[in-house]
Amino acid sequence: MNIPEELKVGPHIYHVELRHDIKAGSKELYGHVSYYEPRVIQIATKFGDKIKDMSFLHELIHAVCDLFELDLQERQVSLLAKGLYMVLEDNGLEIINTVK
């Protein structure tokens, strides 16, 4: 998946950081999103491409949920990300970064 350096979600610009690892205290994370300026999506790369791509979709869904004030639970976000990834992979589709 082509993960962009910046991502526009509604009126907000998220900077995307690919990092070897992400930690919250002693807990390792696949990804993290910050909803406040500067808005940042961090994705861990140490777990391989499949987990990296699913984590990007997961954090993207969180950003969309924040914009539209959707109250999805973490499990729901995880299942949506996995389902979307499955459809993209099974059908040979890619999310393409295009410049407007």
N, C-alpha and C positions, 0 to 999 in steps of 0.2 A: 504494500500500500504506500502511496506517495503521501507522506505526512508533511503538511506545509509548515513553514516557520511562523506564519500568522494565520489566524482563522477568524472570520467575521461571523458572529452569531447575533443576528438582529443589529442593533446599533453598536454593539460591543466588539472590540478587537481583542482577541486572546493571543498572546505570544505563546508559541509552543516550544518547549524545551525537551530535547531528548537527552536523558542522563543515564549513566550506567546504573545507578541505583537511587532510590528515593526512600527516605526513612521518616517516620513519625515516632520520635522517641526510639525505642528499640524495635519497633515493628517495621518490617520491609513492606513497601507498597508497590503495586504495579503502575499506579498513576495517581495524580492529584490535580484538582482544579481549584483555583483561587478566583472568587467572584468579585473581589474588590480590586481597585486600581493599585498596581498594574495587574490586569487580569492575565493569568498564566495557567497553561495546561502543561503539566510535567508528565513525561512518560519514561518509565524505566526500560532500558534496552537489554539488560542482562538476562532476561528470561526468554529471549528469542523473538523472532519476527511475528509468529502467530499471536503470542501473548501481547507483544508491543502493539500490534494492529487492533486487537480486541480491546486493549486498554485505552487506546486513542478513541475508539468508538464509544466506549463506556464514559470517558470524561466529556466527550462531545455531547452525549445524551444528558449528562448532568448540566452542562452549560445551557442547553435548550430548555431543560426543566426549570432552571433558575430564571431564564428570560420569561417564560410563560407561567411562572409560579405554579408549576405542577408539583404535586406532593407525592412523587413516586418514592417508594422505599428502595433501599440499596439493592435488595434482591431483584426487584422489578427492573431497575436500571441494568443490572448484570445480565438478566435474561434477555432483555431487549438488545443489548450489545452482542451477546453470543448469537442470538437469532439473526440479527442483521449481518454479522460476519459470515454466518453459515450460508445465507442466501447469496451474498456477494461471491464467496468462494465457490459454492456449488454451481454457480452460473457463469463463472469466469469473468465476473465484473470487477471493476476497480473504481475507486473514488479518484477522480482525475482533478488535479490542481490546474485550473485554467486562469489566465490573466484576463481581466475585463478591460 
